[in-house]
Each structure stands twice: as C-alpha cells, then as structure tokens.
Amino acid sequence: MEELGICPVCHEDSAFIETEGGWCVYVQCGHCGTHTAFTSYKNEEEKKEAELAVTRLWNMGKVIAESRGE
Ligand SMILES: [Zn+2]
C-alpha cells in the first residue's frame, strides 16, 4: 500500500481517501479541499486498484485545486 504524501497545494499532511456514494474514490486534502479526479469502481477488487490509482495521482501532484472564490 502506498502512502499519501503531503498536499501539493498547501503542503499540509492532511490528505485522505474519500469514497463517494459507493462507486468511486478520490483523494482530498482536509486542509484546503484540493482533490484528485474521481476513479470509479465496480467491486472490492477494483476499489483497491482505484484507491492505488488516486494515491498515485495525488503523489504525482495531478490534482484539482479547489477555488474558493476571492
Ligand atoms: Zn491542501
């Protein structure tokens, strides 16, 4: 299992894997709301692969910054 690195946007160590509605996962920063793309899955096996995929996206810095309006 790969570990989640720090947030590439705010550099806080508060990332976690979120499961959305039982069909997709993504990584989100609990500090600034930056997140990865959603990756869908159909069963438990695919869920593990999806979690690994979003972990890698996060660690590569392929994230979507949450714009909070200015
Ligand atoms: Zn952050």
N, CA, C, O and the ligand as a Tripos MOL2 file, in Angstrom:
@<TRIPOS>MOLECULE
protein
  281   279    71     0     0
PROTEIN
NO_CHARGES

@<TRIPOS>ATOM
      1 N           0.8450   -1.2010    0.0000 N.3       1 MET1
      2 CA          0.0000    0.0000    0.0000 C.3       1 MET1
      3 C           0.8740    1.2430    0.0000 C.2       1 MET1
      4 O           1.7620    1.3840    0.8410 O.2       1 MET1
      5 N           0.6280    2.1270   -0.9270 N.am      2 GLU2
      6 CA          1.4010    3.3630   -0.9800 C.3       2 GLU2
      7 C           0.7820    4.3860   -0.0290 C.2       2 GLU2
      8 O          -0.4310    4.4230    0.1810 O.2       2 GLU2
      9 N           1.6500    5.2020    0.5310 N.am      3 GLU3
     10 CA          1.1560    6.2000    1.4640 C.3       3 GLU3
     11 C           0.9000    7.5210    0.7500 C.2       3 GLU3
     12 O           1.5590    7.8620   -0.2330 O.2       3 GLU3
     13 N          -0.0680    8.2460    1.2710 N.am      4 LEU4
     14 CA         -0.3810    9.5520    0.7050 C.3       4 LEU4
     15 C           0.6530   10.5670    1.1600 C.2       4 LEU4
     16 O           0.9710   10.6600    2.3450 O.2       4 LEU4
     17 N           1.1730   11.3240    0.2090 N.am      5 GLY5
     18 CA          2.1160   12.3700    0.5500 C.3       5 GLY5
     19 C           1.4000   13.6330    0.9830 C.2       5 GLY5
     20 O           0.1720   13.6750    1.0640 O.2       5 GLY5
     21 N           2.1820   14.6540    1.2570 N.am      6 ILE6
     22 CA          1.5940   15.9320    1.6570 C.3       6 ILE6
     23 C           0.8510   16.5730    0.4870 C.2       6 ILE6
     24 O           1.0720   16.2170   -0.6700 O.2       6 ILE6
     25 N          -0.0080   17.4970    0.7930 N.am      7 CYS7
     26 CA         -0.7810   18.1950   -0.2320 C.3       7 CYS7
     27 C           0.1530   19.0260   -1.1180 C.2       7 CYS7
     28 O           0.9530   19.8090   -0.6070 O.2       7 CYS7
     29 N           0.0560   18.8590   -2.4510 N.am      8 PRO8
     30 CA          0.9350   19.6330   -3.3420 C.3       8 PRO8
     31 C           0.5810   21.1140   -3.4000 C.2       8 PRO8
     32 O           1.3720   21.9150   -3.8990 O.2       8 PRO8
     33 N          -0.5790   21.4860   -2.9030 N.am      9 VAL9
     34 CA         -1.0140   22.8860   -2.9630 C.3       9 VAL9
     35 C          -0.6870   23.6200   -1.6590 C.2       9 VAL9
     36 O          -0.0490   24.6730   -1.6850 O.2       9 VAL9
     37 N          -1.1230   23.0690   -0.5190 N.am     10 CYS10
     38 CA         -0.9210   23.7850    0.7500 C.3      10 CYS10
     39 C           0.1780   23.1620    1.6180 C.2      10 CYS10
     40 O           0.5610   23.7160    2.6490 O.2      10 CYS10
     41 N           0.6820   21.9850    1.1750 N.am     11 HIS11
     42 CA          1.7890   21.3120    1.8670 C.3      11 HIS11
     43 C           1.4530   20.8620    3.2760 C.2      11 HIS11
     44 O           2.3450   20.6810    4.1050 O.2      11 HIS11
     45 N           0.1650   20.6800    3.5490 N.am     12 GLU12
     46 CA         -0.2480   20.1020    4.8230 C.3      12 GLU12
     47 C          -0.3240   18.5870    4.6730 C.2      12 GLU12
     48 O          -0.5910   18.0720    3.5870 O.2      12 GLU12
     49 N          -0.0900   17.8880    5.7610 N.am     13 ASP13
     50 CA         -0.1740   16.4290    5.7420 C.3      13 ASP13
     51 C          -1.5560   16.0050    6.2080 C.2      13 ASP13
     52 O          -1.7030   15.3850    7.2610 O.2      13 ASP13
     53 N          -2.5710   16.3430    5.4140 N.am     14 SER14
     54 CA         -3.9400   16.0510    5.8470 C.3      14 SER14
     55 C          -4.7700   15.4140    4.7320 C.2      14 SER14
     56 O          -5.9890   15.5730    4.6850 O.2      14 SER14
     57 N          -4.0960   14.6920    3.8360 N.am     15 ALA15
     58 CA         -4.8200   14.0440    2.7430 C.3      15 ALA15
     59 C          -5.4660   12.7470    3.2130 C.2      15 ALA15
     60 O          -4.9390   12.0530    4.0840 O.2      15 ALA15
     61 N          -6.6120   12.4340    2.6250 N.am     16 PHE16
     62 CA         -7.2760   11.1700    2.9360 C.3      16 PHE16
     63 C          -8.0140   10.6730    1.7000 C.2      16 PHE16
     64 O          -8.3460   11.4400    0.7960 O.2      16 PHE16
     65 N          -8.2600    9.3640    1.6890 N.am     17 ILE17
     66 CA         -9.0300    8.7810    0.5870 C.3      17 ILE17
     67 C         -10.5060    8.8400    0.9520 C.2      17 ILE17
     68 O         -10.9160    8.3830    2.0190 O.2      17 ILE17
     69 N         -11.2910    9.4060    0.0570 N.am     18 GLU18
     70 CA        -12.7320    9.5320    0.2740 C.3      18 GLU18
     71 C         -13.4630    8.5910   -0.6780 C.2      18 GLU18
     72 O         -13.1130    8.4870   -1.8540 O.2      18 GLU18
     73 N         -14.4730    7.9120   -0.1630 N.am     19 THR19
     74 CA        -15.3220    7.0770   -1.0140 C.3      19 THR19
     75 C         -16.6190    7.8180   -1.2590 C.2      19 THR19
     76 O         -17.2950    8.2340   -0.3180 O.2      19 THR19
     77 N         -16.9640    7.9820   -2.5260 N.am     20 GLU20
     78 CA        -18.1260    8.7760   -2.9000 C.3      20 GLU20
     79 C         -19.2640    7.8650   -3.3440 C.2      20 GLU20
     80 O         -19.1860    7.2330   -4.3970 O.2      20 GLU20
     81 N         -20.3050    7.8010   -2.5520 N.am     21 GLY21
     82 CA        -21.5200    7.1090   -2.9640 C.3      21 GLY21
     83 C         -21.3600    5.6300   -3.2840 C.2      21 GLY21
     84 O         -22.2230    5.0480   -3.9410 O.2      21 GLY21
     85 N         -20.2770    5.0140   -2.8330 N.am     22 GLY22
     86 CA        -20.0970    3.5800   -3.0590 C.3      22 GLY22
     87 C         -19.7320    3.1960   -4.4750 C.2      22 GLY22
     88 O         -19.8280    2.0230   -4.8350 O.2      22 GLY22
     89 N         -19.3110    4.1680   -5.3000 N.am     23 TRP23
     90 CA        -18.9310    3.8070   -6.6640 C.3      23 TRP23
     91 C         -17.6360    4.4530   -7.1370 C.2      23 TRP23
     92 O         -17.1240    4.0840   -8.1950 O.2      23 TRP23
     93 N         -17.0950    5.3980   -6.3920 N.am     24 CYS24
     94 CA        -15.8280    5.9710   -6.8180 C.3      24 CYS24
     95 C         -15.0280    6.4650   -5.6150 C.2      24 CYS24
     96 O         -15.5710    6.6890   -4.5330 O.2      24 CYS24
     97 N         -13.7490    6.6250   -5.8270 N.am     25 VAL25
     98 CA        -12.8630    7.1140   -4.7730 C.3      25 VAL25
     99 C         -12.0450    8.2840   -5.3070 C.2      25 VAL25
    100 O         -11.8560    8.4330   -6.5150 O.2      25 VAL25
    101 N         -11.5730    9.0980   -4.3930 N.am     26 TYR26
    102 CA        -10.6490   10.1680   -4.7420 C.3      26 TYR26
    103 C          -9.8850   10.5370   -3.4850 C.2      26 TYR26
    104 O         -10.2680   10.1750   -2.3720 O.2      26 TYR26
    105 N          -8.7890   11.2680   -3.6860 N.am     27 VAL27
    106 CA         -8.0150   11.7560   -2.5510 C.3      27 VAL27
    107 C          -8.3350   13.2280   -2.3650 C.2      27 VAL27
    108 O          -8.3930   13.9840   -3.3340 O.2      27 VAL27
    109 N          -8.5420   13.6330   -1.1270 N.am     28 GLN28
    110 CA         -8.8230   15.0300   -0.8570 C.3      28 GLN28
    111 C          -7.9580   15.5350    0.2890 C.2      28 GLN28
    112 O          -7.6370   14.7940    1.2180 O.2      28 GLN28
    113 N          -7.5920   16.7910    0.2080 N.am     29 CYS29
    114 CA         -6.8710   17.4370    1.3010 C.3      29 CYS29
    115 C          -7.8880   17.9890    2.2940 C.2      29 CYS29
    116 O          -8.7640   18.7710    1.9250 O.2      29 CYS29
    117 N          -7.7670   17.5780    3.5550 N.am     30 GLY30
    118 CA         -8.6920   18.0480    4.5740 C.3      30 GLY30
    119 C          -8.4390   19.4940    4.9660 C.2      30 GLY30
    120 O          -9.2280   20.0920    5.6970 O.2      30 GLY30
    121 N          -7.3480   20.0490    4.4840 N.am     31 HIS31
    122 CA         -6.9930   21.4180    4.8510 C.3      31 HIS31
    123 C          -7.5060   22.4290    3.8340 C.2      31 HIS31
    124 O          -8.1640   23.4010    4.2030 O.2      31 HIS31
    125 N          -7.2060   22.2040    2.5440 N.am     32 CYS32
    126 CA         -7.5720   23.2130    1.5400 C.3      32 CYS32
    127 C          -8.6030   22.7170    0.5290 C.2      32 CYS32
    128 O          -9.0770   23.5010   -0.2930 O.2      32 CYS32
    129 N          -8.9580   21.4420    0.5700 N.am     33 GLY33
    130 CA        -10.0170   20.9570   -0.3170 C.3      33 GLY33
    131 C          -9.5490   20.5150   -1.6920 C.2      33 GLY33
    132 O         -10.3520   20.0580   -2.5050 O.2      33 GLY33
    133 N          -8.2520   20.6490   -1.9610 N.am     34 THR34
    134 CA         -7.7160   20.1470   -3.2250 C.3      34 THR34
    135 C          -7.9800   18.6490   -3.3250 C.2      34 THR34
    136 O          -7.8820   17.9270   -2.3320 O.2      34 THR34
    137 N          -8.3170   18.1830   -4.5350 N.am     35 HIS35
    138 CA         -8.6170   16.7550   -4.6840 C.3      35 HIS35
    139 C          -8.1560   16.2450   -6.0330 C.2      35 HIS35
    140 O          -7.8450   17.0230   -6.9340 O.2      35 HIS35
    141 N          -8.1160   14.9240   -6.1610 N.am     36 THR36
    142 CA         -7.7900   14.3040   -7.4480 C.3      36 THR36
    143 C          -9.0780   14.0830   -8.2250 C.2      36 THR36
    144 O         -10.1760   14.3170   -7.7190 O.2      36 THR36
    145 N          -8.9240   13.6290   -9.4590 N.am     37 ALA37
    146 CA        -10.0800   13.1940  -10.2360 C.3      37 ALA37
    147 C         -10.7050   11.9850   -9.5440 C.2      37 ALA37
    148 O         -10.0400   11.2760   -8.7890 O.2      37 ALA37
    149 N         -11.9960   11.7590   -9.8120 N.am     38 PHE38
    150 CA        -12.6660   10.5870   -9.2670 C.3      38 PHE38
    151 C         -12.2890    9.3660  -10.0960 C.2      38 PHE38
    152 O         -12.1490    9.4560  -11.3160 O.2      38 PHE38
    153 N         -12.1280    8.2390   -9.4370 N.am     39 THR39
    154 CA        -11.9040    6.9800  -10.1420 C.3      39 THR39
    155 C         -12.9930    6.0070   -9.7150 C.2      39 THR39
    156 O         -13.1410    5.7090   -8.5290 O.2      39 THR39
    157 N         -13.7490    5.5170  -10.6800 N.am     40 SER40
    158 CA        -14.8800    4.6510  -10.3460 C.3      40 SER40
    159 C         -14.4430    3.1970  -10.2010 C.2      40 SER40
    160 O         -13.4000    2.7910  -10.7120 O.2      40 SER40
    161 N         -15.2530    2.4330   -9.5020 N.am     41 TYR41
    162 CA        -15.0010    1.0060   -9.3370 C.3      41 TYR41
    163 C         -16.3270    0.2660   -9.2980 C.2      41 TYR41
    164 O         -17.3800    0.8440   -9.0300 O.2      41 TYR41
    165 N         -16.2450   -1.0400   -9.5760 N.am     42 LYS42
    166 CA        -17.4790   -1.8380   -9.6130 C.3      42 LYS42
    167 C         -17.5430   -2.8890   -8.5200 C.2      42 LYS42
    168 O         -18.6190   -3.3790   -8.1770 O.2      42 LYS42
    169 N         -16.3700   -3.2350   -7.9690 N.am     43 ASN43
    170 CA        -16.3580   -4.2570   -6.9140 C.3      43 ASN43
    171 C         -15.1660   -4.0080   -5.9930 C.2      43 ASN43
    172 O         -14.3860   -3.0830   -6.2180 O.2      43 ASN43
    173 N         -15.0280   -4.8250   -4.9670 N.am     44 GLU44
    174 CA        -13.9830   -4.5930   -3.9610 C.3      44 GLU44
    175 C         -12.5770   -4.6420   -4.5550 C.2      44 GLU44
    176 O         -11.6900   -3.8880   -4.1550 O.2      44 GLU44
    177 N         -12.3940   -5.5460   -5.5190 N.am     45 GLU45
    178 CA        -11.0710   -5.6710   -6.1410 C.3      45 GLU45
    179 C         -10.7300   -4.3960   -6.9060 C.2      45 GLU45
    180 O          -9.6290   -3.8590   -6.7880 O.2      45 GLU45
    181 N         -11.6910   -3.9230   -7.6910 N.am     46 GLU46
    182 CA        -11.4790   -2.6820   -8.4340 C.3      46 GLU46
    183 C         -11.3360   -1.4890   -7.4950 C.2      46 GLU46
    184 O         -10.6540   -0.5170   -7.8200 O.2      46 GLU46
    185 N         -11.9750   -1.5630   -6.3420 N.am     47 LYS47
    186 CA        -11.8690   -0.4630   -5.3870 C.3      47 LYS47
    187 C         -10.4290   -0.3080   -4.9070 C.2      47 LYS47
    188 O          -9.9250    0.8090   -4.7840 O.2      47 LYS47
    189 N          -9.7720   -1.4350   -4.6380 N.am     48 LYS48
    190 CA         -8.3780   -1.3650   -4.2050 C.3      48 LYS48
    191 C          -7.5020   -0.7500   -5.2850 C.2      48 LYS48
    192 O          -6.6250    0.0650   -5.0000 O.2      48 LYS48
    193 N          -7.7500   -1.1520   -6.5350 N.am     49 GLU49
    194 CA         -6.9860   -0.5920   -7.6470 C.3      49 GLU49
    195 C          -7.2720    0.9010   -7.8060 C.2      49 GLU49
    196 O          -6.3700    1.6900   -8.0880 O.2      49 GLU49
    197 N          -8.5220    1.2710   -7.6250 N.am     50 ALA50
    198 CA         -8.9050    2.6810   -7.7460 C.3      50 ALA50
    199 C          -8.2310    3.5110   -6.6550 C.2      50 ALA50
    200 O          -7.7810    4.6290   -6.9020 O.2      50 ALA50
    201 N          -8.1660    2.9470   -5.4380 N.am     51 GLU51
    202 CA         -7.5150    3.6670   -4.3430 C.3      51 GLU51
    203 C          -6.0330    3.8610   -4.6240 C.2      51 GLU51
    204 O          -5.4660    4.9140   -4.3330 O.2      51 GLU51
    205 N          -5.4110    2.8330   -5.1940 N.am     52 LEU52
    206 CA         -3.9960    2.9300   -5.5470 C.3      52 LEU52
    207 C          -3.8010    3.9720   -6.6500 C.2      52 LEU52
    208 O          -2.8560    4.7610   -6.6160 O.2      52 LEU52
    209 N          -4.7020    3.9620   -7.6180 N.am     53 ALA53
    210 CA         -4.5980    4.9080   -8.7290 C.3      53 ALA53
    211 C          -4.7060    6.3520   -8.2390 C.2      53 ALA53
    212 O          -3.9210    7.2050   -8.6530 O.2      53 ALA53
    213 N          -5.6690    6.6320   -7.3610 N.am     54 VAL54
    214 CA         -5.8180    8.0220   -6.8960 C.3      54 VAL54
    215 C          -4.6700    8.4160   -5.9550 C.2      54 VAL54
    216 O          -4.2750    9.5810   -5.9010 O.2      54 VAL54
    217 N          -4.1410    7.4340   -5.2160 N.am     55 THR55
    218 CA         -2.9730    7.7060   -4.3770 C.3      55 THR55
    219 C          -1.7960    8.1360   -5.2450 C.2      55 THR55
    220 O          -1.0730    9.0750   -4.9130 O.2      55 THR55
    221 N          -1.6150    7.4300   -6.3660 N.am     56 ARG56
    222 CA         -0.5100    7.7860   -7.2650 C.3      56 ARG56
    223 C          -0.7300    9.1410   -7.9130 C.2      56 ARG56
    224 O           0.2080    9.9260   -8.0500 O.2      56 ARG56
    225 N          -1.9710    9.4200   -8.3150 N.am     57 LEU57
    226 CA         -2.2880   10.7400   -8.8860 C.3      57 LEU57
    227 C          -1.9150   11.8390   -7.8940 C.2      57 LEU57
    228 O          -1.2900   12.8390   -8.2480 O.2      57 LEU57
    229 N          -2.3150   11.6240   -6.6520 N.am     58 TRP58
    230 CA         -2.0430   12.6020   -5.5950 C.3      58 TRP58
    231 C          -0.5370   12.8010   -5.4290 C.2      58 TRP58
    232 O          -0.0450   13.9280   -5.3920 O.2      58 TRP58
    233 N           0.1760   11.6920   -5.3320 N.am     59 ASN59
    234 CA          1.6140   11.7800   -5.0770 C.3      59 ASN59
    235 C           2.3750   12.3590   -6.2690 C.2      59 ASN59
    236 O           3.4800   12.8750   -6.1030 O.2      59 ASN59
    237 N           1.7890   12.2790   -7.4750 N.am     60 MET60
    238 CA          2.3980   12.9010   -8.6580 C.3      60 MET60
    239 C           2.0280   14.3710   -8.7710 C.2      60 MET60
    240 O           2.5680   15.0890   -9.6130 O.2      60 MET60
    241 N           1.1110   14.8190   -7.9270 N.am     61 GLY61
    242 CA          0.6870   16.2150   -7.9820 C.3      61 GLY61
    243 C          -0.3670   16.4820   -9.0340 C.2      61 GLY61
    244 O          -0.6130   17.6350   -9.3880 O.2      61 GLY61
    245 N          -1.0030   15.4150   -9.5450 N.am     62 LYS62
    246 CA         -2.0720   15.6000  -10.5320 C.3      62 LYS62
    247 C          -3.3820   15.8080   -9.7870 C.2      62 LYS62
    248 O          -4.1720   14.8820   -9.6030 O.2      62 LYS62
    249 N          -3.5890   17.0420   -9.3690 N.am     63 VAL63
    250 CA         -4.7310   17.3510   -8.5210 C.3      63 VAL63
    251 C          -5.4970   18.5380   -9.0630 C.2      63 VAL63
    252 O          -5.0120   19.2710   -9.9250 O.2      63 VAL63
    253 N          -6.6940   18.7160   -8.5470 N.am     64 ILE64
    254 CA         -7.5580   19.8250   -8.9450 C.3      64 ILE64
    255 C          -7.6930   20.7440   -7.7310 C.2      64 ILE64
    256 O          -8.2700   20.3650   -6.7120 O.2      64 ILE64
    257 N          -7.1660   21.9290   -7.8540 N.am     65 ALA65
    258 CA         -7.2220   22.8530   -6.7150 C.3      65 ALA65
    259 C          -8.6340   23.3960   -6.5790 C.2      65 ALA65
    260 O          -9.2680   23.7740   -7.5650 O.2      65 ALA65
    261 N          -9.1050   23.4290   -5.3740 N.am     66 GLU66
    262 CA        -10.4430   23.9390   -5.0810 C.3      66 GLU66
    263 C         -10.3710   25.4570   -5.0590 C.2      66 GLU66
    264 O          -9.6590   26.0380   -4.2400 O.2      66 GLU66
    265 N         -11.1150   26.1020   -5.9650 N.am     67 SER67
    266 CA        -11.0940   27.5700   -5.9310 C.3      67 SER67
    267 C         -12.2290   28.0540   -5.0500 C.2      67 SER67
    268 O         -13.3940   27.7450   -5.3010 O.2      67 SER67
    269 N         -11.9050   28.7810   -4.0630 N.am     68 ARG68
    270 CA        -12.8780   29.1650   -3.0530 C.3      68 ARG68
    271 C         -13.5000   30.5320   -3.3060 C.2      68 ARG68
    272 O         -14.1380   31.0940   -2.4150 O.2      68 ARG68
    273 N         -13.3250   31.0740   -4.5100 N.am     69 GLY69
    274 CA        -13.8490   32.4020   -4.7800 C.3      69 GLY69
    275 C         -13.0420   33.4360   -4.0380 C.2      69 GLY69
    276 O         -12.5710   33.1840   -2.9290 O.2      69 GLY69
    277 N         -12.8740   34.6170   -4.6480 N.am     70 GLU70
    278 CA        -11.9780   35.5790   -3.9990 C.3      70 GLU70
    279 C         -12.7100   36.8290   -3.5430 C.2      70 GLU70
    280 O         -12.0950   37.7340   -2.9800 O.2      70 GLU70
    281 ZN         -4.1010   21.1380    0.8360 Zn       71 ZN71
@<TRIPOS>BOND
     1     1     2 1
     2     2     3 1
     3     3     4 2
     4     3     5 am
     5     5     6 1
     6     6     7 1
     7     7     8 2
     8     7     9 am
     9     9    10 1
    10    10    11 1
    11    11    12 2
    12    11    13 am
    13    13    14 1
    14    14    15 1
    15    15    16 2
    16    15    17 am
    17    17    18 1
    18    18    19 1
    19    19    20 2
    20    19    21 am
    21    21    22 1
    22    22    23 1
    23    23    24 2
    24    23    25 am
    25    25    26 1
    26    26    27 1
    27    27    28 2
    28    27    29 am
    29    29    30 1
    30    30    31 1
    31    31    32 2
    32    31    33 am
    33    33    34 1
    34    34    35 1
    35    35    36 2
    36    35    37 am
    37    37    38 1
    38    38    39 1
    39    39    40 2
    40    39    41 am
    41    41    42 1
    42    42    43 1
    43    43    44 2
    44    43    45 am
    45    45    46 1
    46    46    47 1
    47    47    48 2
    48    47    49 am
    49    49    50 1
    50    50    51 1
    51    51    52 2
    52    51    53 am
    53    53    54 1
    54    54    55 1
    55    55    56 2
    56    55    57 am
    57    57    58 1
    58    58    59 1
    59    59    60 2
    60    59    61 am
    61    61    62 1
    62    62    63 1
    63    63    64 2
    64    63    65 am
    65    65    66 1
    66    66    67 1
    67    67    68 2
    68    67    69 am
    69    69    70 1
    70    70    71 1
    71    71    72 2
    72    71    73 am
    73    73    74 1
    74    74    75 1
    75    75    76 2
    76    75    77 am
    77    77    78 1
    78    78    79 1
    79    79    80 2
    80    79    81 am
    81    81    82 1
    82    82    83 1
    83    83    84 2
    84    83    85 am
    85    85    86 1
    86    86    87 1
    87    87    88 2
    88    87    89 am
    89    89    90 1
    90    90    91 1
    91    91    92 2
    92    91    93 am
    93    93    94 1
    94    94    95 1
    95    95    96 2
    96    95    97 am
    97    97    98 1
    98    98    99 1
    99    99   100 2
   100    99   101 am
   101   101   102 1
   102   102   103 1
   103   103   104 2
   104   103   105 am
   105   105   106 1
   106   106   107 1
   107   107   108 2
   108   107   109 am
   109   109   110 1
   110   110   111 1
   111   111   112 2
   112   111   113 am
   113   113   114 1
   114   114   115 1
   115   115   116 2
   116   115   117 am
   117   117   118 1
   118   118   119 1
   119   119   120 2
   120   119   121 am
   121   121   122 1
   122   122   123 1
   123   123   124 2
   124   123   125 am
   125   125   126 1
   126   126   127 1
   127   127   128 2
   128   127   129 am
   129   129   130 1
   130   130   131 1
   131   131   132 2
   132   131   133 am
   133   133   134 1
   134   134   135 1
   135   135   136 2
   136   135   137 am
   137   137   138 1
   138   138   139 1
   139   139   140 2
   140   139   141 am
   141   141   142 1
   142   142   143 1
   143   143   144 2
   144   143   145 am
   145   145   146 1
   146   146   147 1
   147   147   148 2
   148   147   149 am
   149   149   150 1
   150   150   151 1
   151   151   152 2
   152   151   153 am
   153   153   154 1
   154   154   155 1
   155   155   156 2
   156   155   157 am
   157   157   158 1
   158   158   159 1
   159   159   160 2
   160   159   161 am
   161   161   162 1
   162   162   163 1
   163   163   164 2
   164   163   165 am
   165   165   166 1
   166   166   167 1
   167   167   168 2
   168   167   169 am
   169   169   170 1
   170   170   171 1
   171   171   172 2
   172   171   173 am
   173   173   174 1
   174   174   175 1
   175   175   176 2
   176   175   177 am
   177   177   178 1
   178   178   179 1
   179   179   180 2
   180   179   181 am
   181   181   182 1
   182   182   183 1
   183   183   184 2
   184   183   185 am
   185   185   186 1
   186   186   187 1
   187   187   188 2
   188   187   189 am
   189   189   190 1
   190   190   191 1
   191   191   192 2
   192   191   193 am
   193   193   194 1
   194   194   195 1
   195   195   196 2
   196   195   197 am
   197   197   198 1
   198   198   199 1
   199   199   200 2
   200   199   201 am
   201   201   202 1
   202   202   203 1
   203   203   204 2
   204   203   205 am
   205   205   206 1
   206   206   207 1
   207   207   208 2
   208   207   209 am
   209   209   210 1
   210   210   211 1
   211   211   212 2
   212   211   213 am
   213   213   214 1
   214   214   215 1
   215   215   216 2
   216   215   217 am
   217   217   218 1
   218   218   219 1
   219   219   220 2
   220   219   221 am
   221   221   222 1
   222   222   223 1
   223   223   224 2
   224   223   225 am
   225   225   226 1
   226   226   227 1
   227   227   228 2
   228   227   229 am
   229   229   230 1
   230   230   231 1
   231   231   232 2
   232   231   233 am
   233   233   234 1
   234   234   235 1
   235   235   236 2
   236   235   237 am
   237   237   238 1
   238   238   239 1
   239   239   240 2
   240   239   241 am
   241   241   242 1
   242   242   243 1
   243   243   244 2
   244   243   245 am
   245   245   246 1
   246   246   247 1
   247   247   248 2
   248   247   249 am
   249   249   250 1
   250   250   251 1
   251   251   252 2
   252   251   253 am
   253   253   254 1
   254   254   255 1
   255   255   256 2
   256   255   257 am
   257   257   258 1
   258   258   259 1
   259   259   260 2
   260   259   261 am
   261   261   262 1
   262   262   263 1
   263   263   264 2
   264   263   265 am
   265   265   266 1
   266   266   267 1
   267   267   268 2
   268   267   269 am
   269   269   270 1
   270   270   271 1
   271   271   272 2
   272   271   273 am
   273   273   274 1
   274   274   275 1
   275   275   276 2
   276   275   277 am
   277   277   278 1
   278   278   279 1
   279   279   280 2
@<TRIPOS>SUBSTRUCTURE
     1 MET1         2 RESIDUE 1 A MET
     2 GLU2         6 RESIDUE 1 A GLU
     3 GLU3        10 RESIDUE 1 A GLU
     4 LEU4        14 RESIDUE 1 A LEU
     5 GLY5        18 RESIDUE 1 A GLY
     6 ILE6        22 RESIDUE 1 A ILE
     7 CYS7        26 RESIDUE 1 A CYS
     8 PRO8        30 RESIDUE 1 A PRO
     9 VAL9        34 RESIDUE 1 A VAL
    10 CYS10       38 RESIDUE 1 A CYS
    11 HIS11       42 RESIDUE 1 A HIS
    12 GLU12       46 RESIDUE 1 A GLU
    13 ASP13       50 RESIDUE 1 A ASP
    14 SER14       54 RESIDUE 1 A SER
    15 ALA15       58 RESIDUE 1 A ALA
    16 PHE16       62 RESIDUE 1 A PHE
    17 ILE17       66 RESIDUE 1 A ILE
    18 GLU18       70 RESIDUE 1 A GLU
    19 THR19       74 RESIDUE 1 A THR
    20 GLU20       78 RESIDUE 1 A GLU
    21 GLY21       82 RESIDUE 1 A GLY
    22 GLY22       86 RESIDUE 1 A GLY
    23 TRP23       90 RESIDUE 1 A TRP
    24 CYS24       94 RESIDUE 1 A CYS
    25 VAL25       98 RESIDUE 1 A VAL
    26 TYR26      102 RESIDUE 1 A TYR
    27 VAL27      106 RESIDUE 1 A VAL
    28 GLN28      110 RESIDUE 1 A GLN
    29 CYS29      114 RESIDUE 1 A CYS
    30 GLY30      118 RESIDUE 1 A GLY
    31 HIS31      122 RESIDUE 1 A HIS
    32 CYS32      126 RESIDUE 1 A CYS
    33 GLY33      130 RESIDUE 1 A GLY
    34 THR34      134 RESIDUE 1 A THR
    35 HIS35      138 RESIDUE 1 A HIS
    36 THR36      142 RESIDUE 1 A THR
    37 ALA37      146 RESIDUE 1 A ALA
    38 PHE38      150 RESIDUE 1 A PHE
    39 THR39      154 RESIDUE 1 A THR
    40 SER40      158 RESIDUE 1 A SER
    41 TYR41      162 RESIDUE 1 A TYR
    42 LYS42      166 RESIDUE 1 A LYS
    43 ASN43      170 RESIDUE 1 A ASN
    44 GLU44      174 RESIDUE 1 A GLU
    45 GLU45      178 RESIDUE 1 A GLU
    46 GLU46      182 RESIDUE 1 A GLU
    47 LYS47      186 RESIDUE 1 A LYS
    48 LYS48      190 RESIDUE 1 A LYS
    49 GLU49      194 RESIDUE 1 A GLU
    50 ALA50      198 RESIDUE 1 A ALA
    51 GLU51      202 RESIDUE 1 A GLU
    52 LEU52      206 RESIDUE 1 A LEU
    53 ALA53      210 RESIDUE 1 A ALA
    54 VAL54      214 RESIDUE 1 A VAL
    55 THR55      218 RESIDUE 1 A THR
    56 ARG56      222 RESIDUE 1 A ARG
    57 LEU57      226 RESIDUE 1 A LEU
    58 TRP58      230 RESIDUE 1 A TRP
    59 ASN59      234 RESIDUE 1 A ASN
    60 MET60      238 RESIDUE 1 A MET
    61 GLY61      242 RESIDUE 1 A GLY
    62 LYS62      246 RESIDUE 1 A LYS
    63 VAL63      250 RESIDUE 1 A VAL
    64 ILE64      254 RESIDUE 1 A ILE
    65 ALA65      258 RESIDUE 1 A ALA
    66 GLU66      262 RESIDUE 1 A GLU
    67 SER67      266 RESIDUE 1 A SER
    68 ARG68      270 RESIDUE 1 A ARG
    69 GLY69      274 RESIDUE 1 A GLY
    70 GLU70      278 RESIDUE 1 A GLU
    71 ZN71       281 GROUP 0 **** ****
